């Protein structure tokens, strides 16, 4: 859920593991079971302060709360308490983080207009300008803000949806930072600007598809972008052009986008995500050059849960239940 951007330039260490799982080896594991097993690993990584490790502890914790709400697994109350403290300390100030915390609060059954004594939902709606943009939000954050408003049971302003739809790149995708400009190519890359590192990517596009669902169609079919970008080797999706190798976060988000639009998944899409899961439940970030899985990854495991469930944003909470006991170690 958004962590892929920070990883594309990093080399991941391959970890060899030996894991065991109860039950006959030939037993068929359903995708909901895979989601719960992933949560078994995720839950074991929760810190004593209630947070989850990640590039952004606030964002990762908010994402984990969505997983808890969707699976009925986990110490949701401790995670919410952590998010409350971050709000009180003024650490939830950007549009993107505010939107994530709003979605987490709603999923956990809390009112985002009074969360930690703060009207987070009001912060989002107040940030919207006459142009439809939420303050200085990136395209990525704009999609998150619309999803947060939808999660809160409100209808996003039509101008906000129009701004996001108009930000689409000619290839059908969306780029992370800003709307497409005439100086950019079909993938939203300005070849004359050495500082333009962003081009259309699967994560922003998936969030935009989910955000715009029911609010009006964009000018171009985003699923043509997903089809063109799909990893031909492993069958899933990577992050952006030049980084097309299947990774769990991107693949899960694209699966959610297909589900949100009511489209059948391409053959092999779920298989690509399943192949990244270890038998004990943890999910690897991606594949190595040799075709093996990279090591167990908390962020990838958090991101994969809603993909296994084929549950688009905003999530529909279920009753909290008994956690699945993981055999994975940190």
Number of C-alpha atoms within 10 A of each C-alpha: 24 21 18 22 16 9 12 14 9 7 9 15 11 14 12 11 10 9 12 12 13 8 7 7 9 6 7 8 11 10 16 16 17 23 26 26 28 30 31 23 26 29 23 17 16 19 12 10 12 18 24 28 16 16 14 14 15 24 26 23 26 30 23 30 32 29 31 31 23 23 24 20 23 25 16 24 12 17 25 23 15 20 27 18 14 16 20 13 10 8 13 21 13 14 22 23 19 26 30 25 29 29 30 31 25 24 25 20 11 16 17 24 17 12 20 19 11 15 14 24 22 13 17 22 16 11 15 19 13 9 11 18 21 25 16 14 19 20 28 23 25 32 28 28 30 27 26 29 23 16 21 20 9 11 12 19 14 11 15 23 24 18 18 25 24 15 22 27 27 20 19 20 29 34 26 22 19 19 18 23 15 9 12 17 15 17 22 28 20 19 12 9 10 8 8 13 12 18 22 27 27 30 30 29 28 28 28 30 27 25 28 22 17 10 16 11 14 19 13 16 15 23 20 12 21 22 11 11 22 22 20 12 11 21 19 28 32 27 26 22 14 8 15 20 23 25 28 33 31 34 29 30 29 30 28 25 31 21 18 21 15 10 11 9 15 13 10 12 20 19 12 22 28 19 17 26 25 22 21 21 27 30 35 27 28 30 20 15 9 6 10 15 22 21 21 26 21 27 25 27 28 31 28 34 31 27 27 22 21 23 21 23 22 21 17 14 17 14 10 15 11 8 17 17 15 21 18 22 12 11
